[in-house]
Amino acid sequence: MGRCVECGSAGRGEPLPYKGFFAITWSGFRGGWSIFTSVFLSCNIALVKPFELLGQTLSPDGTVMKLIRRGDEYLILADGAVLMSSRMHGSEEELATLACQRVRTLERASVLIGGLGMGFTLRATLDLLSADATVVVAELVPAVVEWNRGPLGPLAGHPLKDKRVRVETRDVAVALRSCLGQFDAVLLDVDNGPAAFTVSNNAGLYDERGIAAARAVLKMEGMLVVWAAQEDRKFEQRLRNGGFDVQVQRVRGRLKKGGPRRTLFLSRKSYR
């Protein structure tokens, strides 16, 4: 699962205008925001575009997930908080770019992506890899896959139709335990990163055992790249202790166009 919406930076808990139409406030999900029904336009009344519910499902831990559309924007909500928005995907694309710097030069490269989201990470990965590459996508929530085959498909150019893609509807942690030494790169874009919120079991991806599992599925000099909503020095140190050479990069949600800052942990499998 994917990404949080843009914020305009005020204190935690302060209401902010979102896209100039309605008020939002800090929620904790993916660094995201909860939607209020009140209009917040500096005392000016404006028409609020209606929301259209396109789909609804439950995650394995009982979180209510909804796919909604408002104008030309698509949003996925988790228990009413915005988990990801189609207007904010620059950091997903940078995740793929950094993970595939070496992999793009390899023949028959094999990449694992944990978390489908709205398909932007997958799309960027496919655009970088050769025609003989294989990309495995592990997505826990079946409805997210169906949404990407349906209304979300055009946003990223229907990446699931690419013959190089294999979708596995299961926990990425299970995929990590069953594919030893198989991948040149692993991209984790799951929940909020190391500070997992949406599905409690996701926290296990980022502890010592989860890091060891990720290292085990990588080939020699393989890359593990992790998206996170914020910096996490303890997680960075766990990666180093787990046998990775680590670099940390901060990127904007819309890259050069701004947006909230996100953290990418670039971790190369080390043999020290």
C-alpha positions in Angstrom: 0.0 0.0 0.0 1.2 3.5 -0.8 1.6 7.1 0.0 0.4 10.1 1.9 -1.1 13.4 0.7 0.6 16.7 0.5 0.7 18.9 3.5 1.2 22.6 3.8 3.2 22.4 7.0 1.6 23.6 10.2 1.8 22.2 13.6 0.6 18.7 14.3 -3.1 18.9 14.9 -3.7 22.2 13.2 -6.3 22.2 10.5 -5.0 23.1 7.0 -6.7 23.9 3.7 -6.2 20.9 1.3 -6.3 21.9 -2.4 -8.3 24.9 -1.3 -11.6 23.1 -0.8 -11.9 21.4 2.6 -10.1 21.2 5.9 -7.8 18.4 7.0 -5.8 17.6 10.1 -3.0 15.3 11.1 -4.0 11.6 11.4 -0.9 9.5 11.8 -1.5 7.2 8.8 1.4 7.4 6.3 2.1 10.9 7.6 -1.4 11.6 6.1 -4.5 13.6 6.9 -8.0 13.0 8.0 -10.8 14.7 6.0 -13.3 17.0 7.6 -16.5 18.0 6.0 -16.2 21.7 6.9 -15.1 24.2 4.3 -11.9 26.1 5.2 -11.3 28.9 2.8 -10.3 31.8 5.0 -14.0 32.5 5.6 -14.8 32.4 1.9 -17.5 29.9 0.9 -16.7 27.7 -2.1 -18.3 24.7 -3.7 -16.7 21.4 -2.6 -16.4 18.8 -5.4 -18.3 15.7 -4.4 -16.5 12.4 -3.5 -17.4 9.3 -5.5 -16.9 6.0 -3.8 -15.3 3.6 -6.3 -14.5 0.7 -4.0 -14.3 -0.5 -0.4 -12.6 -3.4 1.4 -11.1 -4.6 4.7 -7.4 -5.2 5.2 -6.4 -8.4 7.0 -6.3 -6.5 10.4 -9.8 -5.0 9.8 -8.8 -1.6 8.5 -11.6 -0.1 6.3 -10.0 0.9 3.0 -11.9 3.0 0.4 -11.0 4.1 -3.1 -12.6 7.4 -3.9 -12.4 10.0 -6.7 -12.8 13.7 -6.4 -12.6 15.4 -9.8 -9.4 14.1 -11.4 -7.8 13.0 -8.1 -7.9 9.5 -6.7 -7.5 8.8 -3.0 -7.2 5.6 -1.0 -8.4 6.0 2.6 -7.6 3.8 5.6 -10.2 4.2 8.3 -11.0 7.6 7.0 -7.4 8.8 6.7 -5.8 9.5 3.4 -3.3 6.7 2.7 -2.3 7.8 -0.8 -3.2 10.3 -3.5 -2.7 10.2 -7.2 -1.3 13.8 -7.1 1.7 12.8 -5.0 4.0 10.1 -6.4 7.4 11.7 -7.0 9.0 9.8 -4.1 7.7 6.5 -5.5 9.4 7.2 -8.8 12.6 8.2 -7.1 12.4 5.0 -5.1 12.5 3.0 -8.3 15.2 5.2 -9.9 17.6 4.7 -7.0 16.9 1.0 -6.6 17.5 0.3 -10.3 20.7 2.3 -10.9 22.7 -0.9 -11.1 19.9 -3.3 -11.9 19.0 -1.6 -15.2 22.3 -2.7 -16.7 21.8 -6.4 -15.9 20.4 -9.1 -18.2 17.4 -10.9 -16.9 17.2 -8.7 -13.8 14.8 -9.8 -11.1 13.1 -7.2 -8.8 10.7 -7.6 -5.9 8.3 -4.7 -5.1 6.5 -4.8 -1.7 3.3 -2.8 -2.0 1.5 -2.0 -5.2 -0.1 1.3 -4.1 -1.4 3.1 -7.2 1.1 1.5 -9.5 3.6 4.4 -9.7 6.6 2.6 -8.3 5.9 -0.4 -10.5 5.6 1.9 -13.6 8.8 3.7 -12.9 10.6 0.3 -12.3 9.4 -1.1 -15.6 10.5 2.0 -17.5 14.0 1.4 -16.3 14.4 -2.3 -16.8 15.2 -4.3 -20.0 12.6 -6.4 -21.8 13.9 -9.7 -20.3 13.5 -8.5 -16.7 11.0 -9.9 -14.2 9.2 -7.8 -11.6 7.3 -9.5 -8.8 4.8 -7.4 -6.9 3.6 -8.6 -3.5 0.4 -6.9 -2.4 -1.4 -7.9 0.7 -4.9 -6.5 -0.1 -6.6 -8.2 -3.1 -8.9 -5.2 -3.7 -5.8 -2.9 -4.3 -4.8 -5.2 -7.1 -8.3 -5.1 -8.6 -8.4 -1.3 -8.3 -5.1 -1.1 -10.2 -6.6 -3.4 -12.9 -9.7 -1.1 -13.0 -10.0 2.6 -12.3 -6.4 3.2 -11.2 -4.9 1.5 -14.2 -4.7 4.5 -16.5 -2.9 6.7 -13.9 0.4 4.8 -14.4 -0.2 3.5 -17.8 -1.6 0.1 -16.9 1.6 -1.4 -15.5 -0.1 -4.7 -14.5 -0.6 -5.4 -18.2 3.2 -5.6 -18.7 4.3 -9.2 -19.4 7.3 -8.8 -17.2 5.1 -8.4 -14.1 3.9 -11.2 -11.8 1.5 -10.2 -9.0 1.4 -12.2 -5.8 -1.5 -11.4 -3.6 0.2 -12.1 -0.3 2.2 -10.5 2.5 5.6 -9.3 1.2 7.1 -10.9 4.4 6.0 -14.3 3.1 7.6 -13.6 -0.3 10.8 -12.6 1.4 10.9 -16.0 3.2 10.3 -18.0 0.1 12.7 -16.6 -2.5 16.2 -17.0 -1.2 18.9 -15.4 -3.4 16.5 -14.6 -6.2 16.4 -10.8 -6.5 18.8 -8.1 -7.7 16.7 -5.5 -5.9 13.9 -5.3 -3.3 11.8 -2.2 -3.1 9.7 -1.8 0.0 6.9 0.8 -0.1 4.7 -0.7 2.5 2.5 1.3 5.0 4.4 4.2 6.6 7.8 2.6 6.3 9.5 1.6 9.6 6.9 3.5 11.5 4.1 1.2 10.4 0.5 2.2 11.1 -2.0 0.7 8.8 -1.4 -3.0 9.3 0.3 -3.8 12.6 2.1 -6.9 11.2 4.0 -4.6 8.8 6.3 -3.6 11.6 8.0 -7.0 11.3 9.4 -6.1 7.9 11.6 -3.5 9.5 12.9 -5.3 12.6 16.1 -7.4 12.7 14.3 -10.5 11.4 12.7 -8.6 8.6 16.0 -7.1 7.5 17.7 -10.5 7.6 14.9 -11.9 5.4 15.4 -9.1 2.9 19.1 -9.6 2.8 18.7 -13.4 2.3 16.6 -12.9 -0.9 19.1 -10.6 -2.5 21.8 -11.7 -4.9 25.4 -10.5 -4.5 25.5 -6.7 -4.4 21.8 -6.6 -4.4 19.9 -3.4 -3.3 17.2 -3.0 -0.7 15.5 0.4 -0.9 12.9 1.3 1.7 10.5 4.2 1.5 9.7 6.0 4.8 7.5 8.9 5.8 10.3 10.3 8.0 13.9 9.7 9.1 14.6 6.9 11.4 18.1 6.6 12.8 17.4 3.4 14.7 16.2 1.7 11.5 19.2 3.0 9.6 21.5 1.4 12.3 19.5 -1.9 12.2 20.3 -2.0 8.4 24.0 -1.5 9.0 24.0 -4.1 11.8 22.1 -6.4 9.5 24.8 -6.5 6.8 24.1 -3.5 4.6 26.0 -0.5 3.4 23.5 2.3 3.8 22.9 5.7 2.4 19.9 7.9 3.3 18.3 10.3 0.9 15.6 12.8 1.5 13.3 13.5 -1.5 10.2 15.6 -2.0 6.7 14.2 -2.6 6.6 16.0 -6.0 10.4 16.0 -6.5 11.4 19.4 -8.0 7.8 20.7 -7.6 7.9 20.4 -3.8 5.7 18.5 -1.4 6.5 16.9 1.9 9.9 15.4 2.4 10.2 11.6 2.5 13.1 9.4 3.3 14.7 6.6 1.2 17.0 4.1 2.7 19.4 2.8 0.0 21.0 -0.4 1.3 23.5 -2.5 -0.6 24.1 -6.1 0.5 27.5 -6.1 2.2 29.9 -9.0 2.7 32.0 -7.5 5.4 
